[in-house]
């Protein structure tokens, strides 16, 4: 069985969503039965995954697959929701997929160093994915200069739906193409790192805009995800669809927030 996974999502602003059942329905409409989507906690105080899976209302069952509550399974739609932490060292962002509920790597206002963050991600036995490597806050240029650290990663986001947006002086041009080029020239044949496509959306409606297709290899859930990601080096298993409009809305809201804080 082949399943569709989109592990890079933020729901709405601050985790806002239209309710548990509605969000599951939206994800299912793109990812289908067996689909997996991740909810990224972003920053040292963000709890959007925990708030989402524990929110009141809705009729769908919520079955936590492990004692860490790092993933909830919804049998009515055969959809799994995974906790992800998007960690933001100065070197650039990466995802730690499969973080335990209530736990975090980035614990205070000062982001950890990349090396410390990777050590903690290993301690939690997470799946580590470099995301939007050559877009804003990407880790790509740092890893170009420090290639030994590439061995730490399991996945490389060669396509990010939101990174398709180009704003001169703010968001770089051709970020996805640069990520793809580096993957195929320096990573694919050297490291055990798979190619990924995810959405990085900031509204529930775009969950599954982009996704990666992996094989259900009959291992335990997180081992299945890890092996599926590491072993995918074929772009035919990637569905890549732009979410520029959603990214533009997010930029607008961020700009408003910054301006409001300045004016206040």
C-alpha positions as CSV (number, residue, x, y, z in Angstrom):
1,X,0.0,0.0,0.0
2,X,1.2,3.5,-0.9
3,X,0.3,6.4,1.4
4,X,0.4,10.2,1.0
5,X,2.2,12.2,3.7
6,X,2.3,16.0,4.2
7,X,4.4,16.6,7.3
8,X,4.8,20.4,7.2
9,X,1.7,22.3,8.2
10,X,0.9,25.0,10.6
11,X,-3.0,25.0,10.5
12,X,-4.2,28.6,10.7
13,X,-2.6,31.6,12.4
14,X,-1.5,30.4,15.8
15,X,-3.0,27.0,15.1
16,X,-6.5,28.3,14.3
17,X,-8.7,25.7,12.6
18,X,-12.4,25.1,11.8
19,X,-12.7,22.2,14.3
20,X,-11.3,18.7,14.6
21,X,-13.7,16.9,12.2
22,X,-13.6,19.6,9.6
23,X,-9.8,19.7,9.5
24,X,-9.6,15.9,9.2
25,X,-12.1,16.1,6.3
26,X,-10.0,18.7,4.6
27,X,-6.9,16.6,5.0
28,X,-8.6,13.5,3.8
29,X,-9.9,15.2,0.7
30,X,-6.3,15.6,-0.5
31,X,-4.4,12.7,1.2
32,X,-7.1,10.0,1.1
33,X,-7.4,6.9,3.3
34,X,-4.1,6.1,5.0
35,X,-2.9,9.7,4.7
36,X,-0.6,11.4,7.2
37,X,-0.3,15.0,8.0
38,X,2.0,16.8,10.5
39,X,1.2,19.8,12.7
40,X,4.3,21.9,13.4
41,X,4.7,23.5,16.8
42,X,6.8,26.6,16.0
43,X,8.7,28.3,18.8
44,X,9.4,27.7,22.5
45,X,5.8,28.2,23.7
46,X,3.7,27.0,20.7
47,X,1.3,24.1,21.5
48,X,-0.8,24.0,18.4
49,X,-0.5,20.2,18.0
50,X,-1.6,19.6,21.6
51,X,-4.4,22.1,21.3
52,X,-5.7,20.6,18.0
53,X,-5.8,17.0,19.1
54,X,-7.3,17.8,22.5
55,X,-9.8,20.4,21.4
56,X,-13.5,19.8,22.3
57,X,-16.1,19.0,19.8
58,X,-16.3,16.6,16.9
59,X,-17.6,13.1,16.5
60,X,-14.5,11.3,15.1
61,X,-12.6,9.0,17.3
62,X,-9.1,10.0,18.4
63,X,-6.8,7.1,19.1
64,X,-3.2,7.9,20.3
65,X,-0.9,5.3,18.8
66,X,1.8,5.5,21.5
67,X,2.2,6.4,25.1
68,X,3.9,9.7,24.1
69,X,0.8,10.8,22.2
70,X,3.0,11.9,19.3
71,X,0.4,10.7,16.8
72,X,-3.4,10.4,16.8
73,X,-5.2,8.1,14.4
74,X,-8.7,8.8,13.2
75,X,-10.3,5.5,12.1
76,X,-13.3,7.0,10.4
77,X,-11.0,8.5,7.7
78,X,-7.9,6.4,8.3
79,X,-5.9,9.6,8.8
80,X,-3.0,10.0,11.1
81,X,-2.0,13.4,12.7
82,X,1.7,13.6,13.7
83,X,3.3,16.1,16.1
84,X,6.2,17.9,14.5
85,X,8.5,20.6,16.0
86,X,9.9,23.1,13.5
87,X,13.2,24.1,15.1
88,X,14.8,27.3,14.1
89,X,18.5,27.5,14.9
90,X,20.5,30.4,13.4
91,X,21.8,27.9,10.8
92,X,18.3,27.4,9.5
93,X,15.1,25.4,10.0
94,X,14.5,21.7,10.2
95,X,11.6,19.5,11.3
96,X,11.7,17.0,14.1
97,X,8.9,14.6,13.3
98,X,7.3,12.5,16.0
99,X,8.0,14.6,19.0
100,X,6.2,13.5,22.2
101,X,3.2,15.5,23.3
102,X,4.1,18.2,25.8
103,X,7.9,17.9,25.0
104,X,10.0,20.4,23.0
105,X,13.5,20.9,21.8
106,X,13.4,24.7,21.6
107,X,12.7,25.6,25.2
108,X,13.4,29.4,25.6
109,X,13.6,32.6,23.7
110,X,17.1,31.8,22.5
111,X,17.0,29.2,19.7
112,X,19.4,26.2,20.3
113,X,22.5,25.7,18.1
114,X,22.0,23.4,15.2
115,X,24.3,20.8,16.8
116,X,22.4,20.9,20.1
117,X,19.0,20.7,18.3
118,X,20.1,17.7,16.3
119,X,21.4,16.0,19.5
120,X,18.0,16.6,21.2
121,X,16.1,15.4,18.1
122,X,18.1,12.2,18.2
123,X,17.4,11.7,21.9
124,X,13.7,11.9,21.1
125,X,14.2,9.5,18.2
126,X,12.6,11.8,15.7
127,X,12.7,11.9,11.9
128,X,14.8,14.9,10.8
129,X,13.9,16.8,7.7
130,X,15.6,19.9,6.2
131,X,12.8,22.2,5.1
132,X,12.8,25.1,2.6
133,X,16.6,24.8,2.5
134,X,17.2,27.8,0.1
135,X,14.2,29.9,1.0
136,X,14.0,32.4,3.9
137,X,15.6,30.9,7.1
138,X,16.7,27.9,5.2
139,X,19.5,25.6,6.3
140,X,20.9,24.9,2.8
141,X,23.8,27.3,2.7
142,X,25.0,26.3,6.1
143,X,24.9,22.6,5.2
144,X,26.7,23.4,1.9
145,X,29.6,24.6,4.1
146,X,29.3,21.8,6.7
147,X,28.5,18.8,4.6
148,X,29.4,16.4,7.4
149,X,26.1,17.4,9.1
150,X,24.1,16.1,6.2
151,X,24.5,12.6,7.7
152,X,22.2,13.7,10.5
153,X,19.1,14.1,8.2
154,X,16.6,11.7,6.9
155,X,14.7,13.9,4.4
156,X,15.3,16.9,2.2
157,X,12.4,19.1,1.2
158,X,13.1,19.7,-2.5
159,X,9.7,21.3,-3.0
160,X,7.9,23.5,-0.5
161,X,4.5,24.8,-1.7
162,X,4.9,28.1,0.1
163,X,8.5,28.7,-1.1
164,X,7.2,29.2,-4.6
165,X,6.3,32.7,-3.5
166,X,9.0,35.3,-4.6
167,X,9.0,38.7,-3.0
168,X,12.1,40.8,-3.9
169,X,14.3,41.5,-0.9
170,X,12.1,39.3,1.4
171,X,11.6,35.9,-0.1
172,X,14.3,34.5,-2.6
173,X,13.6,33.6,-6.2
174,X,13.8,29.9,-7.3
175,X,14.2,28.6,-3.8
176,X,12.8,25.2,-4.7
177,X,14.9,24.8,-7.8
178,X,18.0,25.5,-5.8
179,X,17.0,22.9,-3.3
180,X,16.3,20.4,-6.0
181,X,19.6,21.0,-7.8
182,X,21.6,20.7,-4.6
183,X,19.8,17.4,-3.7
184,X,20.6,15.8,-7.0
185,X,24.1,17.1,-7.3
186,X,25.4,16.6,-3.7
187,X,23.0,14.5,-1.7
188,X,21.1,11.8,-3.6
189,X,23.9,9.4,-4.4
190,X,26.0,10.1,-1.3
191,X,23.7,10.2,1.7
192,X,20.7,8.2,3.0
193,X,18.4,11.2,2.6
194,X,15.1,11.0,0.8
195,X,13.5,13.7,-1.4
196,X,10.3,15.2,0.1
197,X,7.5,17.6,-1.0
198,X,5.4,19.3,1.6
199,X,3.0,22.2,1.8
200,X,4.2,24.5,4.7
201,X,0.7,25.9,4.7
202,X,-0.8,28.4,7.1
203,X,-4.4,27.5,6.6
204,X,-6.2,24.2,6.9
205,X,-7.6,24.4,3.4
206,X,-4.1,23.9,1.8
207,X,-3.2,20.7,3.8
208,X,-2.1,18.2,1.1
209,X,-1.4,20.8,-1.6
210,X,2.0,19.0,-1.8
211,X,2.8,15.6,-0.5
212,X,5.2,12.7,-0.6
213,X,4.1,9.1,-1.5
214,X,5.8,6.4,0.5
215,X,5.3,2.6,0.8
216,X,3.6,1.2,3.8
217,X,6.5,-1.2,4.6
218,X,4.6,-2.9,7.5
219,X,6.9,-1.6,10.2
220,X,5.7,0.2,13.3
221,X,4.3,3.6,12.3
222,X,7.3,5.9,12.9
223,X,9.8,3.4,11.6
224,X,7.6,3.1,8.5
225,X,7.6,6.9,8.1
226,X,11.4,7.1,8.6
227,X,12.2,4.3,6.1
228,X,9.7,5.6,3.6
229,X,11.2,9.1,3.7
230,X,14.8,8.0,3.6
231,X,14.3,5.6,0.7
232,X,12.4,7.9,-1.6
233,X,14.8,9.3,-4.2
234,X,12.3,9.4,-7.0
235,X,10.5,12.7,-7.8
236,X,7.7,10.7,-9.4
237,X,6.6,10.0,-5.8
238,X,6.2,13.7,-5.1
239,X,3.1,15.8,-5.7
240,X,4.2,19.4,-6.1
241,X,1.6,22.1,-6.2
242,X,2.1,25.8,-5.3
243,X,0.5,27.5,-2.3
244,X,1.7,31.0,-3.2
245,X,-1.7,32.6,-2.3
246,X,-1.7,31.0,1.1
247,X,2.0,32.1,1.6
248,X,1.1,35.7,0.5
249,X,-1.7,35.8,3.1
250,X,0.7,34.6,5.8
251,X,3.2,37.3,4.8
252,X,0.4,39.9,5.0
253,X,-0.6,38.8,8.5
254,X,3.0,38.7,9.7
255,X,3.6,42.2,8.4
256,X,0.5,43.5,10.2
257,X,1.6,41.8,13.4
258,X,5.0,43.5,13.2
259,X,3.6,46.9,12.3
260,X,1.1,46.6,15.2
261,X,3.9,45.9,17.7
262,X,5.9,48.8,16.4
263,X,3.0,51.2,16.5
264,X,2.1,50.0,20.0
